[in-house]
Amino acid sequence: MSNVHRLLDEAFAGVPQTPEFQDLKEEIRTSLVDRAAELQAAGATPDEAARRALAELGDVTALAAEVAGTPGVVPERRAADAGLDPAALAAQHRVRPRPGFVVGTVVASILGAVALGALAALVVPGSPWAAESPALPLALAVVVALLGAGLVRGALLQETTSNHPLPAGRATAWGGGSGLVLLGLAVAASAWTTAGPAATATAVTGAALAVGGTAWLSWLGATQTNRKKAWVRETERAYAGADRFSRDPGAAARFGMYTVVIWALAVVAAVVVGVTAGWWWALVPLVVGFALMMLTLARTLFAPEQHGT
């Protein structure tokens, strides 16, 4: 129901975040979520269901204005104009992490670090623990990927001080994309444990998984809606926006697509160079790919903006 949260924040943007208003907003949020779920069950898309549910409530902004003490007018004050300190607002709205999430994250991180270290010891050429076959490295690659995917999914499902949690499906998609990238990199590294056609096949498979995961994450980023809380959005409006991606979503989408192309070519070039000249030389295309990505980022962020008339 991220669409509901986004539309509700947009509808109430500019309203002072008083305790009375927060109570009202949470009541409205509950009603919107329930009604949107009913509309989705009847066949509406998530976005359509959220908009219809909000429209059925009537003029919610007028109601919010009355609660805020300014009947008939929705305040457009910025946080700075209202004398609100962002640090004080953050402390007021602080969300403490759940103990289970913290413990699970620490345990998963430790296990992931151990598995990653063991994988590196098995695949680095010349290591005294170098594996003679890719079986064990591939098993560790799966473990690293699953732990990484779980960490990403768990983090995105948590409510934070400044962000609403992602829906379970979307959080799972982000975790899956992250896990796919980790799996691809780990599988490609396992190619060092074998030679000949098997090494080539392993490297190509890993590269394909990594590129697929990168493309998946790029698509998720390009389609992600703003899940920031209302007080954060209000505080950000108090300052001149310096973030090009926030002001120009099209630039963010273009950078995502350019990044996918750059890394796809870099990974393919790394596989070709690794097979023909040796796997240590395969790092060169990856370094070049990273440099091109950073140059593209700099150009995207600092190029003159085109304003329509």
Buried (B, 14 or more C-beta within 10 A) or exposed (E): BBBBBBBBBEBBBBBBBEEEBBEBBEEBBEBBBEBBBEBBEEEBEBBBBBBEBBEEBEEBBEBBBEBBEBEEEBBEBBBEEEEBEBEEBBEEBEEEEEEEEEEBBEEBEEBBEBBBEBBBBBBEEEEEEBBEEBEBBBEBBBBBBBBBBBBBBBBBBBEBBBBBBBBEEBBBBBBBBBBBBBBBBBBBBBBBBBEEEEBBEBBBBBBBBBBBBBBBBBBBBBEBEBBBBBBBBBBBBBEEEEEBBEEBEEBBBBBBBBBBEBBBBBBBBBBBBBBEEEBEEBEBBBEBBEEBBEEBBEEBBEEEEEEEE
